[in-house]
C-alpha cells in the first residue's frame, strides 16, 4: 500500500504535525503518534504554560512552541481545545494559516463551517470526535470532511487518529449523534460499572472483589461482542435462562425503564452538542 499524501505533495512521514492544546487528549494524541513511529522532529506542540512545555519536551523530545509558530510551520494542525476556546484560538492562528494546509478539530460541537468561516480560504478542515479510551489505544474516532478536503486529507487524519484506536468516516450531519454515543459513551459505561460495584458491596462483597468481578465481566463481554460479531440480543439470550437469576435481574431493569433512560440520556447529549455548535 502506498503512503498517503496530503495535498498530493509529500509523504506523510515527511510532513510536520502540530498539536495545539496539550491537555489530556492532546497529550494522548501526541504519545500515540510517537508510539506509532512518527518522527519526533516532525512533531510540535503549541503550549503557552512554561512548566507544561518543559514537561512535554522532556517526556517526548518534541519542540514546544507558540500557537502561532505551530500554525505557521506545520503542514497539519490539530486543534485539541475546549469548544468555548475555539473562537479565540482560531482568531489567534488564522493570520498564520494558509491555503492547502490541513486543520483538524477535536472540539465537540464545533462544525467545519464555523472553522472555515474563520480561517483563510482553501484551508482543509476535518472535524473529529474522539473518546477517552484513546488513552489506552482503544479509542473510537469519527471524522467528517469540510468543503475543501480531498481523499489525501482524510487519509492523513485517519493515520493520525489510528495511532490511538479505530477510525470511522461519517457525514457531518451525524456528528452530534456520534458525540452522544461514543464521545460521551465512556461516561455511561463507567456509571454502569460504578453502580454494579456498589451493588456488589451492598450484597456483601468486599469492594476490591466486586471491582475485579465487574471490570473483568465488562472486558470479557466487550471482547465477545467484538470478536464474535454476534448481535448483543443473541449474547444476552445465551446468558438468560427461563425463570433464572439473569431473567429476574433483567425484569427489574425493564421495570425501571433503563432502556428508555439510556435513550433520553443520549438525546440530551446530542442536543447539548447542537447547542455547542450554535454557541450557547
CORVENBEL-V550915 format. One record per residue. RES is the residue in one small letter. NEAR is the number of other C-alpha atoms within 10 Angstrom. Layout:
BEGIN
res: <RES,RES>
near: <NEAR,NEAR>
END
This chain:
BEGIN
res: <x,x,x,x,x,x,x,x,x,x,x,x,x,x,x,x,x,x,x,x,x,x,x,x,x,x,x,x,x,x,x,x,x,x,x,x,x,x,x,x,x,x,x,x,x,x,x,x,x,x,x,x,x,x,x,x,x,x,x,x,x,x,x,x,x,x,x,x,x,x,x,x,x,x,x,x,x,x,x,x,x,x,x,x,x,x,x,x,x,x,x,x,x,x,x,x,x,x,x,x,x,x,x,x,x,x,x,x,x,x,x,x,x,x,x,x,x,x,x,x,x,x,x,x,x,x,x,x,x,x,x,x,x,x,x,x,x,x,x,x,x,x,x,x,x,x,x,x,x,x,x,x,x,x,x,x,x,x,x,x,x,x,x,x,x,x,x,x,x,x,x,x,x,x,x,x,x,x,x,x,x,x,x,x,x,x,x,x,x,x,x,x,x,x,x,x,x,x,x,x,x,x,x,x,x,x,x,x,x,x,x,x,x,x,x,x,x,x,x,x,x,x,x,x,x,x,x,x,x,x,x,x,x,x,x,x,x,x,x,x,x,x,x,x,x,x,x,x,x,x,x,x,x,x,x,x,x,x,x,x,x,x,x,x,x,x,x,x,x,x,x,x,x,x,x,x,x,x,x,x>
near: <3,5,11,19,19,24,17,11,10,12,14,19,14,13,18,19,29,27,26,26,20,23,13,12,18,19,18,20,24,27,18,22,21,17,12,14,10,21,16,16,12,16,23,28,28,23,21,15,10,9,9,14,20,15,12,20,14,11,10,14,15,20,19,25,17,17,24,18,16,28,29,18,15,21,22,26,26,28,24,23,20,16,16,15,10,18,15,9,17,18,11,13,18,16,13,15,24,17,12,19,22,27,28,27,24,23,20,24,25,26,24,22,13,13,23,20,9,13,21,17,13,16,20,28,29,26,27,33,23,27,23,21,16,21,17,11,17,15,21,21,25,26,24,23,22,21,13,16,21,14,13,17,26,24,15,20,23,19,17,23,24,22,24,28,19,17,21,14,13,14,11,19,10,12,25,26,18,24,25,19,17,20,23,18,17,14,13,15,12,12,12,14,17,15,12,17,23,15,14,19,15,12,10,9,14,12,15,11,12,19,19,12,14,18,16,11,13,15,10,11,14,11,12,14,13,10,9,9,9,11,10,12,8,10,14,12,12,9,12,16,12,10,8,10,11,14,15,13,11,14,11,11,12,11,9,11,11,13,11,10,11,12,11,12,14,20,16,13,21,22,16,18,22,20,14,18,18,12,12,9>
END
